Amino acid sequence: MGMQRVAVACGALALCLALTTATNPGFVVRITQAGLDYAQEQGIAILEKELAQLKLPDISGDSRVLRVGKVHYELSRLRLRDFQLPYSRITPISNVGLQVSISNAFAELDGDWRVKFLFVSRDHGSFDLKVENIYIKILLRLGSDTTGKPTISTPDCSARISKVRVLFSGKLAWLYNLFHRVIESRLRKILEDKVCDNVVKSVHHELQTYIRTLPVTAKIDGKFGIDYSLVAPPRATAQSLDADLKGEFYSLAHRSPVPFSPLPLAFPSDHERMVYFGASSYFFNTASIAYHEAGALVFEITEAMIPKDVEFKLDTSVFSAFIPQLEEKYPNMPMKFRLSTPTAPFLTIGEGGISFQPIVDAQAYAILPNSSLAPLFLLSLTGNVSAVINVRSGRIVGSLDVGRIRLSLKDSAVGTFQVRMMQSLINILTSSTLLPRLNGRLDEGFPLPLLDRIQLSNILVRFHQEARMGMQRVAVACGALALCLALTTATNPGFVVRITQAGLDYAQQQWIAILEKELTQLKLPDFSGKSGKVHYSFSRLRIPTFRLPHSRITPISNVGLQVSISNAFAELNGDWRVKFLFIKGHGSFSLKVENVNMKIILRLGSDTTGRPTISTSDCSAHISKVGVHFSGKLGWLYNLFHRVIERKLQKNLESKVCDNVAKSVQNELQKQVRTLPVTAKIDDKTGIDYSLVAPPRATSQSLDLDLKGEFYSLAHRSPVPFSPLPLAFPSDHERMVYFGASSYFFNTASIAYHEAGALVFEITEAMISKDVEFSLNTSVFSAFIPQLEEKYPNMPMKFRLSAPTAPFLTIGEGGISFQPIVDAQAYAILPNSSLAPLFLLSLTGNVSAVINVRSGRIVGSLDVGRIRLSLKDSAVGTFQVQFLQSIMNFLTSRVLLPHLNGRLDEGFPLPLLDRIQLSNILVRFHQNFLLLGADVRFQPQG
């Protein structure tokens, strides 16, 4: 049926960079040929010493010598004086391991001989043996055991000796020399066998013991360790040996599963150094999670920690210049700050280095005379932080540099104040106290996975960034470091909706209008009572007017939303009856209610299906002023005790207002928020999962909804083979609502459509516009492919285009781009309508996307740059594919692209509540995600 909306709007057709089916490593060690050569030199030196100590058995036998007869000989006390291995080479063999080739080796050996021949008594002497041109080939198989430690064994060893020369000395040495070839042959065979036996023992006792010193776990301190176990056996390639390690930080007290998986790590082709270490962002981010969960990312700043040369006193008198209430409540008292991260920080690694934007809560306290702490205010700090990296003594070390810090006030027990006035004070505390403390810890570093007695030199540190599933990595030759700050422990969303303060204010206006109408329909109960000797009753209470002129909605972190209503007013009327002694009367009354203040706390959550929920966790109403006026013959009597009546009506009204608010939240707000789609059907093949992965998050400036943001097949939903990375929103608040669509969001679309076979297109002549003079038949192509005209003269053709792998896009500040690989199979359409395959081309090129939003749907169009062609297969002989360039450009630009853009123009739905319309659209691109901003308008029913 062809591709549906080309792997999602915004150009989500992209080159798929394949994930391996095995567990991806968080840390990789690559030993280059230079490193293998150095390791071989050390191993050969040990092997030479061991071969020189080779124990050879005594040998004896009989040999018949011409004109002498039968000779019985014995050779004993065979000693190797020397064994030299001057030429050797180690070679990585793919899917096997390592091959060590030794050539032109030589050895010298001596021993004693005894002989008995005819009637001569026994005699003895000594001999020397020179062994030359020894060739040894050793295969080393690499593996891993159940604990993740490396193993090495010798599946094959062969030794061949080309030249052996033996010289006997003694009285009857001439006799041995008569049959030296027999002796030489036996010694050669023994020596060849013994050499390989010794190699096997050396590998088992020396190499195996040594490589198992590679640490499976490396303890950092008393709380944390690093898991360096192998996730797969070492891999030999043509140029190197790679060891894939788990690369995961964990708590020694309690190890929790990491809520995300490492992505593939592709090394550059550098081979200048002996060894390279590749530390992925997963490696560092697990460190952040481990330290954050253990509460290790909490720091305190007191005056004692400030250097003496910094003329700064940490007490309330310094801060009272900006916070007047501070001096009144806590005059001249010492202070302290407690700094903590509300979520595990997350770093990014790019070619420019390591950077991150941590969010830090800074709680200020006054230290009271009894040493207890009085909370003053809570600041939120954020800023750009970069890291300088090095390797020292086999440990990754580093230091941080902090840019400009941005402040915001989250809470205050000493009134509101302008936080920007505290900028310089916070800068002093950060630069003079916090930063040196952090850098002191980073300078201690953490260990690299090194074998015993290995020292590193000639250190090289480089940073790399890959646009593969948003993966970031740092490849460090002989030691690469980064700051261990990481992902949050929650499941990362693929799509985020942010409602700003402006959006919340608009939503509040709509609800307040509804609430006003509902309050005017409030049903108040009749009531009666007695005051002195007067019996009274009130009935038919009605509220013709209820106005809420001033209201404010505020997001409260970890709670939800607070709606504050002030200076509300209402009018109420009804009927009264009275009995006083023998007098009865009735009439009407009116009540004016003023200065009504309400505070409503709305708690946000999600149910098991991922739909949002909203409820009223608290409501309070306070009426400051009530005035009642009675009319009728005995109205004067009521006016005598109007305060009693007013209090009753006030209490009744305060209670009923909150009851009505709770019902309005349940019946109106809850009903509306649940119209947010959990799933959105796109077409007959795919849908989008917009379910919440966590309850909505309120911050000081916005309300964030973390959605799964995952495309899936309606026929069969398969698990996605990768996880979304954290999506860091910018601090934009110009629009009412922002949508953040990560690369994960689009790439799941690509996978869903590819698996459904929807990324297949056909181009026939009927699809070519009539105003274009172009015939899609063999006569057009035969000018470049001579055999085509011979085999299939003047026959119509068709192309079938398909993506061999799910395309994969990248999103950067410059926009959306990708380089799809497309197989273009050409066919001749035979007279009987069957198809004859002609040739198969591979097409690739740079593609960019233009993005917009229309009618609540993301729409887009693609633009294709120069297409590159290559010939994959041909049934009509070889030909120069560059001659087809203009034809393929034409078919792409005039047929394929309009077809794709037509589908993309249909778009796919954004997650919107019912009756919400978007306007004033903003489209921006950020690293790894698309940001859409808009203002909203609520369309009432009817």
N, C-alpha and C positions, 0 to 999 in steps of 0.2 A: 504494500500500500504506500510505500515511501515513508520518508521520515516525517514524523508529526512535530511540527514547530521546531525542527532542527535542534534537537537536544536542548530544548527550552530557549525561550526568548533570550534576548540580550546576547545572542550569539553563543549559546552553550554547545555549539559543535566544536570540539577541540581534540587535539591529539591526545590519545590515551597513553600515558606512560605506565607500563604494566607493573602491577604489584606482584611480588613473588608470592607463591602459595605458602612458603615457610614463614615462620615467625621472623619479623624484621628485627634486626639488632638495634639497640640504642647506642652502641659503641662498637667501632670496628678498628682492629689493628691490622695494618698492611705491612708485611715484610717484603721489600723489593728485592730484585736480583742482587743488588749491592749488599743488602742485609743478609740474604741467604749465603752469598759468597763469604762474608765475614764469619757467619756461623759455621760454615763448612771448614774454614781455616782452623777455627778452634777445635772442631770435632776431629779433623784429620790429625792435628797435633796429638790429641789424646789417643786416637786409634794407632798412630805410629808407636807410641810408648807401649800400648797393650800388645801389639803384634810382636814387638821386640821381646816381650816376656812370654811369648807363645810356648807352651809345653808340647813338644813333639814326642810321640811314643818310640820306644826301641823297635827296631825291625830286624828280622832274620829270615833266612831262606837258603835255598840251594840253587846253584846255577851251573850248567854244564858248559865248560870252556873247551874250545877246540884244542886238541893235542894235549890237554891237561886232564880233562875228565870232570868229575863232579866236585864242585867246591861249595862248602857250607860257610855262610857268612853271617855275622851279627854286627849291627850298628847300634850303638847306645850313647847315652848322655848327649843327645842332640841339643845344641844350644844356638839360639838366634843371637848373633852379636849385633846385628843392625837390620832395621827394616825401614826403608824410606819410601814415601808416597809423594813424589815431587809434583805430579800433575794430576789435578782433580777438578771436577766440575759438578755443580749441583744445579739441577734443572727442575722447575715445577712442571708436573704432568697433570693436565686437567682431568678431573674425576678420579684420579689415582692418588697423587701425593707428590712425593719428591723422588727424583732419581739422582743418585750419586755415581759418577763415572770416574774411575781412577785408571790412569794409563802410565806406562813406562816406570812402574814401581820396581824396586830392586831390594834384594836382601842378601845377607851373608850369614852362613851357618857353619858350625863346626861340630865335631863329635869324635867318638872312638870306634874303632873297628876291631873285630876278631875274626879269624879265619881257620878252617880246618880242611886240609886237602891231602888226599892219598894217605901215605903213612907219616906225613910230616906232623910234628906236634903243633899244637895250637900256637898261633902268634897273634900279635896285636899291634895297633898303631893309631894314628889320628887321621882325620880327613877335614878338608875345607870344601864348602859348597857355595857357589855363587849363583844366585837366582836373579834373572834379569827379564825385562819386558813382561812384568806382571800386569794383567788387566782385570779390574774388578768392577762389576756393576751391581749396585745395591738399590732396591726399591723400598722406600719408606712409606708405609700407609699411615695416614693421619685420621684420627677419630676423636670421640669424646665418650666419657663414661656417664653414668646416670647422675652424677653430681655436677656435671658440666665441666669437669677437668679434661684437658687434652690428653690423648693417648697417642703412642707411636709404636709401630711394629714393623718387622721385616718380612713381607710376604715372599720376597724373592731375593736371592743373592747368587751370583756366579763369579768364579775366579778362574782365570786362564793364565798359565805360565808358559811363555814361548821358549825360554832358554834357561837351561840348567847345566852348570859345569861343576864336576866334582873332582877333587885332587886328593889322592891318598898318599900318606907318608908312612914309613916304617920298612922293616926288612922285606915283607911280602907285599908292599904297596903295589909293586908291578903287577901282582896277580889281580888285585881289585881293578886296576886300570884296564885289564883285559876285558872285563865285563861291566865297565862303568855305565853303559847305557841302561842296563837293567836296574842298576841302583838309582840312576838319575830318574828313570821313569817312576819308580816306586816313591822316591822322595817328592817328586812333582805332584803325584796324586795325593799323597798325605798332606802336603803343604796347601794345595788348593782347597781340600776339604776343611782343614783346620782354620784357614783364613776366614771362610764364610761362617764357620761355627763361632769364631771369635767376634766377627762383626755382629752376629745375632745377639750374643751375650752383651757386647758393648752397647748396642741399641737399647736392650732391655734394662741393663744396670745403670748405664750412664745417661743416655738421652732421655729415656722414659722417666727416670728419677728427676732429671733436671727440668724437663718441660712441665712437670707437675708442680713445680714451684710457682707457676703462673697463678696468681691468687684468684680463687673463685669468689671470695668475699674480701673486701678491704675495709677494715675498721677505720673510721675517720676520727671519732672521739668516743666518749662514753655513751653516746646516745644514738649514733647513726653509722651506717655502713653502706658500701656499694656492692651490688651484686655484679660480679664480672664473669659469671659462668657462661660457658659456650651455649648458644641457642641452636647450633648446628655444627657438624664436624668442620674443621678448617678446610677452606676451599683453595685449591691450587689453580692458578690461571697461567697463561703463557709467560707472564712477566712478574708474577708475585704470588705470595701466599697470604690469604686473608683469613682472619679469625673474627667471626661474628659473635660479639658478647652481648649479654642481656643489657648491661649498662643502666642499672636502676638503683637509685638511692632508696633506703628503707630505714624504718625505725628499729633499733635493736630490741626495744621493749615490746612493740606490737607491729607486725608487718601487715599493712592493708593493701588490698589489690589496687593497682593504678587504674583510674577510670578512663584511660585512653591507651591507644596502642602506638608503638613507634612506626613511622613511615619509612619507606625505602631510602637508603642513604647511598648516593652515587658518588664515588670518589673521582677526583680529577686524575689526569694521566701523569701526574708528577712522579718522577723516579730519581730525583736528585739525592734524596736522603735514604738511609738504610731502612728506616721504619717511619710509618705515618700512623697517627691516631686520629680517628674521625669521631667526634663527639656530637651527637645530634641534639636538637632542642629537647627531644624526649628525655635524654640523659639528665639535662639540667632541670627540666621542669618536674621530674620526679623528686629531685632534691628539694625544690620549693614546696611541693606538697608534703613531703616528709617533715621538713622543718616547721611548716605552718601548722600541721596537725598536732605536732608535739608542743606547740606554743613557744617555739624557739625564736619566732620572729616578733618578739616583744622586747622593747628597750625602754629603759628609764633614764631620764636626764635630771640630775640634781646639781645644785651649785658646786658641790665638791668635785664634780666631773669636769667643770669648766676650767681650762688652763688659767694659771695665775696671771699670765701676761695679757689675757683678754679682760679688759676692764668692763665687766658685765656682772651685775648682781641679779640673781634669779629670785626676785621677790615681788610682792604685789605692788610695791611703790613704783617699780619700773613700768608695769603694765597699766597702772591706774591712770596714766596720762591718756590712754585710749579707751579705758573702761571706767568711767566715773564711779559706778556702783562698787567696784572692787575695793577702793580705798575706804568706802563707808562700811562695808561688811567685814572685810579682812585687812585692816590697816597694817602695813609694814610687816607682813608675814612671809616667811620663806615659801617657795613654790617648788613643784616638780612637774615634769611631763612624763606621761606614759605613752609610748608610741607603739602601735600595733597595726598589722595589716588585716583588714576585714576579710580579704580573700588571698589565696596564695598568689603572689606576683607571677607575672609571665613575661619572659624575655623574647626578643626577636633577634635573629642573627642575619646579617646581610653582609655584602661585600665591604661595607664601610665599617663593620665591627659589630659589637654587641650593644644593644640599647633596649631600654624598657621605660615604662611610665608607671611606676608603682603608685598605688593609692594607700595612703597611711592615715590612720586616725590618731590624732594627737590630743590626748585628754590632759587638761591642765588641772592641777590641784593646789589648794592652799594647805600648808602644813600647820595645823593648829598647835597651840601650846602643849596639849596633851599627846602630841605626835600623831593624832588621827588626821585623816585627809578629808577636806571639803572639796567636792567637785566644783570647778569654776565654769569651764567651757570646753567644748569639743570641736576641734578643727579637723577638716579634711585637707590633707596635703597631697599634691601630685606634681610631677615635673619630669623632665627628660633626664635620664641617667645613662651614662656610658661606662664601659669597662675597659681597662688596660690589662692585657693578659701576658703571662710569661710562664716559663717552666724552670723550677729550681729544685735540685736534689731529687728528681723524679716525682715532683709534686706540681700540680697546676696551682699557680698563685695569681693574684690579681689585685687591682684596686679600682675604686669607683670615682667617678667625677659627676657632680650633680649640676644641672643647669638651673634656670630660673624656677623657683618653686611657686606654684599657684595655690592659694588658700581659699577655703570657703568655710563658713560657720555651719556646723551641723546641729549644735545644741548649746544652750547657755543657761546657767543658773544666776548670772549677774547682768541680765538684760542684753539687748541687742547692741552691736557696735560694728564699726567699719573694720573688717579684718585686714584690709589692705594696709592700714596703719601699722600692722604688726609684721609687715613683710621683712623689714630689716632685722627685727629681733629673731624671727624664725630662721632667717639666713645665718645669723651668728650661731645659734644653737646647732644648726645642721652642720655647718662647715667646721666649727671648732670642737664639737663634742661627738655628734652622731657619726659623721663621716670617718673621723680617725678611728673610732671604735669598730665600725664595720670593716674598714680597711685592715685593721689589725687582725681581725678574724680571717679575712680573705688571704692575708699574707701567710697564714699558717698553711693554707692550701689543702688539697686532698690528693691521695696517691693515684698515680697512673698504674695500669696493670703491667708490671714488669717482672721478668724472671729474676731469680736471685743473682746478685753480683753484677747486674747490668747498670751501667751509668750512661747517661745521655749527654751529648755535646752537639755543638753546631745547630742550635735550636732554630726552628723556623715556625712562625705562627701566621696562619692565613685564615681568612674568613670567606665563606662561600654561602651563596643563597640559591636554592633551587625552587622553581615554581612547580613543584610536583606535589599535588594535593596540599599546597600551601606549606610544604615541608621546608624547614630551615635547618641548616647544619653548619658545623664548623669543622674543617679538616685541619688538624694541627700536626705538623711534622715533628716527630719526637716530642710531642707534648702540646696539646691544644687546650686552652682553658676558656671557660665562660662562667659567668655568675649563675649560681644555682637558684634562679627564680623561675616560677613556672605557672602551669595551668591551674585553674581552680579545680577543686575536687568534684564539682558537680559535672553532670553530662553537658558538654558544650552544645549550644544550639546551632542549627544550620541557618536559621532565619530569626531575626530579632525585630520586634516592633517597639519603638520608643514613643511614648506620649509625653510631650513636654508640658511645662507649666501652662503655656498658652492653650494647649490641647485640653488639659484638665480643666482650665477655666471655662472653655467653651462647653465641655461636657457638663460641668456644674451648672451653667446657665440653663441648659436644656432641662436638667433634672429639677432645678429650682422652680422653673415655670410649671412643670408637672406637679411638683409638691404643693405649690400655691393652690392649684385647682383642687387637689385632693384635700387640703386642709379646709377649704371652704365647704367641702362636703362632709366634714367631720361630724359624726353623730355623738352628741353629748347626752348623757343620761339625765332623766328627771331626778330631782333630789328634793328632800324635805327635811324639816328640823324644827327646833324650838329654841327661842331666845327669850329668857324670862317667861312671861305668860303669853308670849306671842308664838303661835304655831304658823309655820309658813311652808309653802311648797312652790317649786319652780318646774315648769314643763315647756315642751316644744322649743328647746334651745336650738338656735340656728346661728351659723356663722356666715353672714353674707360677704364679708371681706376678710382676707388674710394676706398680708403683703410681707415679702421677704426681700427688702431692698438692698441689703448689704450682706454679701456672703463671700467666703474665701475657702478654696480647697487646697490642702497642703499634703504632699507626700511625706509619710513618716517611715524612716528606715526600719525594716524588720517588723513593721506593723501593718501598714496599708495607707489609707487616706483619711485625713481629718477634714471634715466640713465644719466651718465656723460661721454661724449666722448671727448677726447683731442688728439691734434697733428694728427688729420686726414689729409689726403692729397688726391688730385685728379688731373687728367689730362683731359684737354678738348681741342677739336679742332673743326674747322669749316672753312667756306669760307667768304671772305670779298669782297665788292665792294666799289669803291670810285669815286667821281666826284669833280675835283678841277679846277675851271675856265673852260678851254676847254679840260682838260685832264680827261680821264676815264681809270680805271684800275681795276683789280681784282686779287685775290690770295687766299692763305690759311693762317691760323694762328694756333698757339698752346698756350694753357694757362696752367700754373702750379699753382695749388692752394695748399697752405701749411698752417699749424697751424690752422686747422679747429676745433673749439670747439663747442660742442652742449650740451645742457641740456634739458632733456625730462622728464616731470612729467606724470606718468601713474596713473590714478585714477581707483580704484577697487571698484566694487559694485556687486549687484545681482538683477536679474529681479524678476517678480512676481512668476515665476515657481521655483525659488531657484537656477537658473543657474548663474554662475559668469559672470560678464561683465568687460570689460577693455576699457578705452578711454584715449585720450591724452588731459589732461587739460591745458598743457602749453608746448611750445617748443620754444627754442631760439637757433639760430646758428650764430656764429661769425667767420669770416675769417680774419686772421691777415695778411696774405701775399699772394699777387696775382702777378704773372709775366706773361706777354703776349709777344709773339714774332710773328711778321708778316713776311711773305715771298711773293715774287712776285716783279714785276717791281717797283711798287709804295709802297712797304713795308716800305721803309724809311719814307714815308709820315705819315703812321699810327704811326710809332715809335716816331714821334714828339709829338703826343698827346695821347700816350698810357695810361697815368694815367686816363684820362676821360673814356676810354674804359674799363680799369681795374675796375674802380669804378662801372660802369654799370653792368659788368659781375659779380662782387662780390655781389652786391645787388640782382641781379636776382638769383644767385645761393643760397644765404642764404635763400631767400623766398621759393625757390623750394625745398630745402632740408627739411624744416619743413613740407611743404605740403606733401612730399613723406613719411615722418615719420608718419604723421597722417593716410595716406592711408594704410601704412604697418601695423600699429596697428589695424586698422579696418578690413583689409582684411586677415592678417596673424595671429596676436596675438589673436584678438577677436574670430576668427574662431577656433583656436586651444584650447583656454581656455573653449570654449563652448562644447568641446568634453568630458569634465568632466561629468560623468553620473549622472543625477539627480535620476534616478532609475536604479537598476541593477537586472535583472531577474535571479533567482537562478535555479528554476526548474518550473514545471507546476503548482506549488501550491503557491510559495512564491517569494517575491522580497525584495529588500532593498531600503529604501528611503535615498538617499545621497544628498538631496537638502540642500542648505545653509540655516541656521537659522538666519544668520546675514551676512552683507558684510564682505569680507576678512579683517583681522586685521593685519596691519603692525606694527611691533615693531622694536626696534633698532637692533635686531639681526635675525629676521625671519619674515616670512609671514604665518599667521595662518588662516586656513579655518575651521569654525565651521559647521559641517554637522549634520543633524537630526539623522542619524545613527539608523534607526528603521526598523525592519523586519515587513512585513505585508502579509496578505493573498491576493492572486490575485483575489479570488472569492468574498471576503467580508472583507473590512478593518474595524476593530473595534478599538475604542480608547484604548490606553494603560492605565491601571489603576494606573500608578505611573509615576514619572517624573525623568529625569536624574539629577544626582548630578554634581557639578562642577568637571572638570577634570583638575588637576594641573600637567602640563607637567614638567618633570625635565629639567635641563639646558643643556642637551646633544646637542652637535653640531658636532659630529664626522661624521655623515652621511648627505647626501644631503636632505633627506626627512624622516620624522617620521610620523607614523600613531598611533593614540591613540584610542583604542576601549574600551569603558567603559563597566561595567557589565550591564548597561541599554541596550546597543547594543545587547549583547548576550541574555539577558533575554526576550527581545521583540521577538527574534527568537523562544525561547522556547514557549512563549504564542501563537505565530502564528501557529507553527506546532501542538501544543496541541489542539488548537481550531479547526484545520482542520482535527483532528483525525489521524494525521500522526505519532503519537508516539505509534503505535501499531505494534507488531511483532508476527509472528508465527514461531514456531520451529516444524518441522516435521522430520521424519527419513530420508527423501530424502535430507535434508540439512546437514546431518552428513557425514563427509568424509568417503569414502569407506575403507580407511586404518585403521579406528578406529573400533575395535570390540565392538560395542555397538548397541543394538536394543532398539528403543524407543517404548516399548510395556508394557502391564500390568504385564507380567511375571517378568520383572526386578523390578518393584515397589512392587510386591506382597510379597516379602520377608520382607518388612517393614509395609505393609498394608494388613493384612490377608483377609479382606472382598473384596479386589480388585480381587483376584483370583476367589472367589466364584461368584461374580456378572458378571465380565467381563474377563473370562479366555483367556489369550494369545491373546489379541486384540491390534492392533496398537494404539498409543497415539499421541497426539499433545499438545503443550503448546501455549497459547495466552498470550503474555506479553503486558501490557499497563501501562501507568503512570496515576494514579488517579488525580493528579494535575500537572500543568506545572512545570517541574523541574526548579530548581534555583541554579545557580552557585555562587561561591565567588572567587574573584581574590585577591591574596596577593603577597607579595614579594617571597614566596615560590612557586608560580605557581597558576594554576587553579585547584580547587578541588570542589567536591560536594558529597552529599549523597542522590542519587535518591531513591525514594520509587517506587517500581514496583509491580503490581499485576500480579501473574503468575497463570492463570487458566488452570488446566489440564483437558483434555477430553480423553475419550475412543472413537475410531472411530469404530462404529458398522458396521456389514456386509452390511447394506443398505447405508453406507457412512454418516449417520446422526451421530451427536455428543452427547455423554452422559457426562455431567459434573461430574467430580470426586472430586476434591478438589481445593481450592483457597489458594495460598500462598502469603505472603507479603515478598518481598525481599528488602533489603537495604544494603549498603556498601559504603566504601570510594572509590571514583573514581578520578583519576588524568588525566591530558591531556598533551600530548607533541605537541608543536606547531611549524610550519614552514611556509615559504612562497615559492611557486613554480609557475612560469609562471603568476605572478601577482595575485595569489589566495592564501588565507589563507587555509592551509591544516593542518591536525592533526590526532592524534590517541589517544585512551583511554587505560588506564590501570586500572583494577579493583582489589581492595584488597579483603579481606575476606568478604564473603557474609553472612549476618545474615538472618535467616528464621523465620517466625512465621505463624501459621495456622489461616486463617481467616474464612474458611468455609469448610465443608466436607460432601459429600454424601456417603462416604464409611467408616464412623465411625472415631473416633479419633485415632491419632497415634503420635509417637514421630518424630517431623519434623527434629530433628538433624541427624536422620539416612539418610535423603535425601541430606545432606550437600554435599557429594562428587559428587552426580549425578548433582545437580544444579551448582556446580562449573564447572563441565565438560561441561554442556550445555552452560554455560555463556562464558567460555574461548574458547571453540572449535567451537561454532556455533554463538552465539549472537555477541560476540566481533568482530570476523572477518567481520561479516555482517555490523556492525556499522562502523568499521574502513574503510571498503571499501567505504562507503558513505562519511565519513569524508575526505578521500583521494581525493575525487573530489573537495572538498573545495568550497569557494565562493569568488567572485571577490572583489578586493580592488578598491577604486575609483581612477582610473588612466586616464590621458589624452591619446588620441590616440597615438600609436607608441612609448609609453614609456615602457622601459624594466627595471626591478629592478635587482640589483646585490649587493653582499657584505651584505647580510641580517643580521640584528641584532634583536634578540627577548629578551625582558626583561619584567618582571612582576613588577607592582607597586600596591599599595593599591587601589583596586577598578578599575584598568584598565590594559590592555595589551598594551605594547609599542613595536612597530615594527619600525626598522630603516633600511634604504637602500640607496645605491647610485643609480643614474638613468642614463639611456642612451637613447638618442633619435634616433629612427630608421627612417631615411629619406625614403620618398616614392620612389618606383621604385627600 
